[in-house]
């Protein structure tokens, strides 16, 4: 084995770097803390896709460490014998003689022992590279890729092209740009759905971490790197990110606060309790979202702009022409939710936006009792907040949402309702709702006999 001109940075240094990253440091700060330059840390983070490619726990004492190799090099330079070196560092003489023979530097034409070269050779030999599972299993790779990037389709099976998304450039998705519409199952959903779809085929199994590695880590070669744009976040690197959302409300009274909501809503045992909100786009465009708390079944509200928008001058206290004024919201929710059986429309918990100022009339028209969450408390509508985050993959912030018609929006809802969910034991929301409807029908037949 030829010696390197300059041995690469040791793996224990890189391991310390990833430990610092796990503690919350930036790549530059973590690199400097480990004794390497900031650009090196940035390159490590980028090439690994933000994921550590090694075990973060310290290696066992079975193998020689770099410190021990430095001690061996010093003692060897003093012409100490292998037995004397072994006695001083507490290793077997055979270990020392094998180390001096295997990992000696050969660039000078002689067998000179240098600790840095010996460490590089030992790390190189210790690697056990093997092909990724997605590389050798074509059927599994096609299944994973199709669930990540498959096309959105209408109820009749015809594809919906969605927006013309810009070419992926290897960076995070643009927060104000269109994104490609895809089926967009998460790696965890794919991994847990495989045993359901292939119960007798043990080769069709993979962990979600293996899928993430194939997407993020350079050189894995199984999945195309640009498929990260099909993930919900669209991040090119696996970097955690938090965001908050605050909205004001002034029309909510004490009688419709969430504290007055029936206690049965909290345990999610009985379907029929919904959470709702808006996802806002540019030019005062919006889409309404309704999510059932128990089954996570989602319905989307098409909110087209009213006649005269952009032409008629705004009138103070006049009708909102943007499509999600109080009257338009009441009509849209009533039209959508009355398509359900009565026992599946009991309560609706909404954000504190003024778009639902006509909630009293909505309750009269539909029989659904409306409640509002506390200020600055999005966790009280956690199911809806999570769903809105999923929908942002199809309807990014800063884009005009009025260009999509009702059929296209329903196609997105259908895609979401047919994605397996961890909280449903990897059933889909559509399957969960269907099971509930079947149980209601069975109970009704049983009581008539």
C-alpha positions in Angstrom: 0.0 0.0 0.0 1.5 3.3 -1.0 1.8 6.1 1.5 -0.2 9.3 1.0 1.5 12.5 0.4 -0.3 14.1 3.3 -2.5 11.8 5.4 -6.1 13.0 5.6 -7.7 14.2 8.8 -8.1 11.4 11.3 -11.5 9.8 11.8 -11.4 10.6 15.6 -11.2 14.3 14.7 -14.2 14.0 12.4 -16.0 12.0 15.0 -15.5 14.9 17.5 -16.8 17.3 14.9 -20.1 15.4 14.5 -20.4 15.2 18.3 -20.1 19.0 18.4 -22.7 19.3 15.6 -25.1 17.1 17.7 -24.6 19.6 20.6 -25.9 22.4 18.4 -22.7 24.1 17.1 -22.5 25.4 13.6 -20.2 23.5 11.2 -17.6 26.3 11.3 -17.6 26.5 15.1 -17.5 22.7 15.5 -14.6 22.5 13.1 -12.5 25.1 14.9 -13.3 23.4 18.2 -11.9 20.2 16.8 -8.7 21.8 15.5 -9.6 22.0 11.8 -10.5 25.0 9.6 -14.0 26.2 9.2 -14.2 25.5 5.4 -13.2 21.8 6.2 -16.2 21.6 8.6 -18.5 23.1 6.1 -17.3 20.6 3.4 -17.9 17.7 5.8 -21.3 18.9 6.7 -22.3 19.4 3.0 -20.9 16.2 1.7 -22.6 14.1 4.4 -25.9 15.9 3.8 -25.9 17.0 7.5 -25.7 13.4 8.7 -22.9 11.8 10.6 -21.4 8.9 8.5 -19.8 7.1 11.5 -20.6 5.9 15.0 -20.4 8.9 17.4 -19.4 6.6 20.4 -15.7 6.3 21.1 -14.1 3.2 19.6 -13.3 0.3 22.0 -9.7 -0.3 23.2 -9.4 -3.4 21.1 -7.5 -1.5 18.4 -4.5 0.7 18.6 -5.3 4.4 18.9 -3.5 7.3 17.4 -1.9 8.2 20.8 -0.5 4.7 21.1 0.8 4.9 17.5 2.6 8.1 18.4 4.2 6.4 21.4 5.2 3.5 19.2 6.8 5.9 16.7 8.8 7.7 19.5 10.0 4.4 21.0 10.9 3.0 17.6 13.0 6.1 16.9 14.9 5.3 20.1 15.7 1.9 18.7 13.6 0.1 21.3 12.7 -3.5 20.5 9.1 -4.7 19.8 8.9 -6.4 23.1 10.1 -3.3 25.0 7.6 -1.1 23.1 4.8 -3.7 23.9 5.7 -3.7 27.6 5.7 0.1 27.8 2.3 0.7 26.2 0.6 -2.4 27.6 0.1 -4.4 24.3 1.1 -7.8 23.1 4.5 -8.1 21.3 2.8 -9.6 18.3 0.5 -6.6 18.0 3.5 -4.3 17.9 5.5 -6.3 15.4 2.4 -6.6 13.1 1.8 -2.9 13.4 5.4 -2.0 12.5 5.2 -4.4 9.5 1.8 -3.5 8.1 1.5 0.2 8.6 5.0 1.4 8.0 5.5 4.3 5.6 7.1 3.3 2.3 7.4 6.6 0.4 11.1 6.9 1.3 11.9 3.5 -0.1 12.4 2.1 3.4 10.0 0.9 6.2 10.0 4.0 8.3 7.2 4.1 10.9 5.2 7.3 11.2 2.1 7.6 13.4 0.1 9.7 11.0 0.7 7.4 8.1 0.1 4.3 10.2 -3.2 5.7 11.4 -4.3 6.5 7.9 -3.5 2.9 6.7 -5.3 1.4 9.7 -8.4 3.4 9.0 -8.3 2.6 5.3 -8.1 -1.1 5.9 -10.7 -1.1 8.7 -13.4 0.2 6.3 -15.9 -2.4 5.2 -17.5 -0.8 2.2 -20.6 -2.5 0.8 -23.1 -1.5 -1.8 -26.2 0.3 -0.5 -29.4 -1.8 -0.4 -31.2 0.5 -2.8 -28.4 0.1 -5.3 -28.6 -3.7 -5.5 -32.4 -4.1 -5.1 -33.9 -2.5 -8.2 -37.5 -3.3 -7.2 -37.0 -1.7 -3.8 -35.4 1.4 -5.3 -38.2 1.9 -7.8 -40.8 1.5 -5.0 -39.0 4.1 -2.9 -38.5 6.5 -5.7 -42.1 6.2 -6.9 -43.4 7.0 -3.4 -41.1 10.0 -3.1 -41.6 11.5 -6.6 -44.7 9.9 -8.1 -47.2 12.1 -9.9 -50.3 13.6 -8.3 -53.4 12.3 -9.9 -57.1 13.1 -10.1 -59.8 10.7 -8.9 -60.0 9.2 -12.4 -56.3 8.5 -12.5 -55.3 11.3 -14.9 -52.1 13.1 -13.8 -52.0 16.7 -12.5 -48.9 18.4 -13.8 -48.8 21.1 -11.1 -46.6 24.2 -11.5 -43.5 24.4 -13.7 -40.9 24.2 -11.0 -37.4 25.6 -11.5 -34.5 23.3 -12.0 -33.0 21.9 -8.7 -29.6 23.5 -8.1 -28.5 21.5 -5.1 -29.7 24.0 -2.5 -32.6 24.3 -0.2 -36.0 24.9 -1.9 -36.8 28.5 -2.6 -39.3 29.8 0.1 -41.0 31.9 -2.5 -40.9 29.6 -5.5 -43.1 26.9 -6.9 -42.1 23.3 -6.1 -42.8 20.1 -8.0 -46.0 18.3 -7.0 -45.3 14.7 -6.0 -46.8 11.9 -4.0 -44.2 12.8 -1.4 -44.3 10.0 1.1 -41.8 10.5 3.8 -39.0 8.0 4.2 -40.5 6.8 7.5 -43.9 6.3 5.8 -42.2 4.3 3.0 -40.2 2.1 5.4 -43.3 1.2 7.5 -45.6 0.7 4.6 -43.3 -1.9 2.9 -44.3 -4.7 5.4 -47.9 -3.9 4.7 -47.6 -4.0 0.9 -45.0 -6.9 0.8 -45.8 -9.0 3.9 -44.0 -12.2 2.5 -41.1 -10.6 0.8 -38.2 -10.0 3.2 -36.1 -8.3 0.6 -38.5 -5.4 0.4 -37.4 -3.9 3.7 -35.4 -0.8 4.4 -35.1 1.7 7.2 -36.0 5.3 6.9 -32.5 6.3 7.8 -31.1 4.3 4.9 -33.4 6.2 2.6 -32.3 9.5 4.0 -28.7 8.6 3.6 -29.3 7.6 0.0 -30.8 11.1 -0.6 -28.5 13.3 1.4 -25.0 11.6 1.5 -22.9 12.2 -1.6 -21.6 9.1 -3.3 -24.3 6.7 -2.2 -25.6 6.6 -5.8 -28.9 4.8 -5.2 -31.4 7.7 -5.3 -31.1 10.8 -7.4 -29.9 13.7 -5.2 -32.6 16.0 -6.5 -35.3 13.9 -5.0 -34.7 15.8 -1.7 -36.9 18.4 -3.4 -39.8 15.9 -3.1 -39.5 15.8 0.7 -41.9 17.9 2.6 -39.3 20.4 3.7 -37.3 20.3 0.5 -34.1 20.8 2.4 -30.8 19.9 0.6 -29.2 19.3 4.0 -30.7 17.7 7.0 -30.7 20.8 9.2 -33.4 21.4 11.9 -35.4 24.5 11.5 -38.2 26.0 13.6 -40.8 28.5 12.7 -43.6 30.3 14.5 -46.9 31.8 13.4 -49.0 34.4 15.2 -52.3 35.8 14.2 -54.5 38.3 16.0 -58.2 37.9 16.6 -60.8 40.3 18.1 -64.2 38.7 17.5 -63.9 35.6 19.7 -66.1 35.6 22.8 -65.7 33.5 26.0 -68.6 31.2 25.0 -66.7 29.8 22.0 -63.3 29.5 23.5 -61.6 26.1 23.4 -61.9 25.8 27.1 -65.7 25.3 26.5 -65.2 22.5 24.1 -66.5 19.1 25.2 -64.0 16.9 26.9 -64.5 14.0 24.5 -62.7 16.0 21.8 -59.4 15.9 23.5 -58.9 12.1 23.6 -59.6 11.7 19.8 -61.6 8.5 20.5 -64.7 9.7 18.6 -64.4 10.9 15.0 -66.3 14.0 13.9 -64.3 16.7 15.5 -62.4 18.9 13.1 -59.6 21.5 13.1 -59.4 24.2 10.5 -57.3 27.1 9.2 -56.1 28.9 6.1 -52.9 28.6 4.1 -52.2 32.0 2.7 -50.6 32.8 -0.7 -49.7 35.9 -2.6 -52.1 38.5 -3.8 -54.6 37.7 -1.0 -55.1 34.1 -2.2 -55.9 31.3 0.2 -57.0 27.7 0.5 -59.0 26.5 3.5 -58.0 23.3 5.4 -60.2 21.0 7.5 -58.6 18.0 9.3 -60.5 15.4 11.3 -58.7 14.9 14.7 -59.2 11.1 15.0 -58.5 9.9 11.4 -56.5 12.8 10.2 -58.7 12.9 7.1 -58.2 16.2 5.2 -60.6 18.3 3.2 -59.4 21.4 1.3 -61.6 24.4 0.5 -61.4 26.1 -2.8 -61.7 29.9 -2.2 -61.8 31.7 -5.5 -61.7 35.5 -5.6 -65.0 37.2 -5.9 -66.2 39.2 -8.9 -64.6 42.6 -9.0 -61.4 41.8 -7.2 -58.6 44.1 -8.5 -61.2 46.2 -10.3 -63.5 47.6 -7.7 -61.9 49.8 -5.1 -62.0 48.4 -1.6 -65.0 49.5 0.5 -64.6 50.0 4.2 -66.6 47.4 6.1 -67.7 46.0 2.7 -67.4 42.4 1.4 -64.0 40.9 1.2 -63.3 40.2 -2.4 -60.2 38.2 -1.9 -62.1 34.9 -1.5 -61.7 34.3 2.2 -64.0 36.9 3.8 -66.4 35.8 6.5 -69.3 35.1 4.2 -67.2 33.3 1.6 -65.6 31.1 4.4 -69.0 30.3 5.9 -70.3 29.2 2.5 -67.2 27.2 1.6 -67.1 25.3 4.9 -70.8 24.6 4.9 -70.7 23.3 1.3 -67.8 20.9 2.1 -68.7 19.7 5.5 -72.4 19.0 4.8 -71.2 16.2 2.4 -70.4 14.2 5.5 -72.8 12.2 7.7 -74.2 14.1 10.7 -72.2 12.1 13.2 -69.0 13.1 11.4 -69.6 16.9 11.8 -69.8 17.7 15.5 -67.3 20.4 16.4 -64.8 22.6 14.5 -61.8 24.3 16.3 -60.4 27.2 14.3 -57.6 29.7 14.6 -58.5 33.2 15.8 -58.6 34.7 12.3 -61.5 37.0 11.4 -62.3 34.9 8.4 -64.6 32.9 10.6 -66.5 35.8 12.1 -69.8 34.3 10.8 -69.3 31.2 12.9 -72.7 31.6 14.6 -74.5 31.3 11.3 -72.2 28.4 10.2 -73.3 26.5 13.3 -77.0 27.1 12.5 -76.5 26.0 8.9 -74.5 22.9 9.5 -75.0 21.9 13.1 -71.3 22.1 13.8 -70.3 23.9 17.0 -67.4 26.2 16.4 -64.6 26.9 19.0 -61.5 29.1 18.8 -58.0 28.4 20.2 -56.3 30.5 22.7 -54.0 33.3 21.5 -50.5 32.2 20.5 -51.3 28.6 21.1 -50.9 26.7 17.8 -50.4 23.4 19.7 -54.1 23.4 20.6 -54.7 22.8 16.9 -51.7 20.6 16.4 -53.3 18.2 13.9 -54.2 21.1 11.6 -50.8 22.8 12.0 -49.0 19.6 11.1 -51.3 19.2 8.0 -50.7 22.8 6.9 -47.0 22.0 7.0 -47.5 19.0 4.8 -49.6 21.1 2.4 -46.9 23.7 2.0 -45.0 21.2 -0.1 -47.7 21.7 -2.8 -48.7 25.3 -2.0 -45.5 27.2 -1.0 -45.6 30.5 0.7 -45.5 33.5 -1.5 -47.2 31.8 -4.5 -50.6 32.6 -6.0 -53.0 29.9 -4.8 -55.9 31.2 -6.8 -54.6 29.6 -10.0 -55.6 26.0 -8.8 -59.2 24.9 -9.4 -61.3 22.8 -7.1 -60.5 19.5 -8.8 -56.7 20.1 -8.5 -57.0 21.0 -4.9 -59.1 17.9 -4.2 -56.4 15.8 -6.0 -53.8 17.1 -3.5 -56.2 16.3 -0.6 -56.6 12.8 -2.0 -52.8 12.3 -2.2 -52.5 13.4 1.5 -55.4 11.1 2.5 -53.7 8.1 0.9 -50.3 8.6 2.5 -49.7 6.2 5.5 -49.5 7.9 8.9 -47.4 6.8 11.8 -50.1 7.9 14.3 -52.6 5.6 12.5 -50.3 2.6 12.8 -49.3 3.2 9.1 -52.9 3.1 7.8 -53.9 6.0 5.6 -56.5 8.6 6.7 -58.8 7.4 4.0 -58.6 3.8 5.3 -59.2 5.0 8.9 -62.3 7.0 7.9 -63.6 4.2 5.8 -63.2 1.7 8.7 -65.2 4.1 10.9 -68.0 4.4 8.4 -68.2 0.6 8.0 -68.4 0.2 11.8 -71.2 2.7 11.9 -73.1 0.8 9.2 -72.6 -2.5 11.0 -73.8 -1.0 14.3 -76.9 0.3 12.6 -77.7 -3.0 11.0 -77.2 -4.8 14.3 -79.6 -2.6 16.2 -82.4 -3.2 13.6 -82.4 -7.0 14.2 
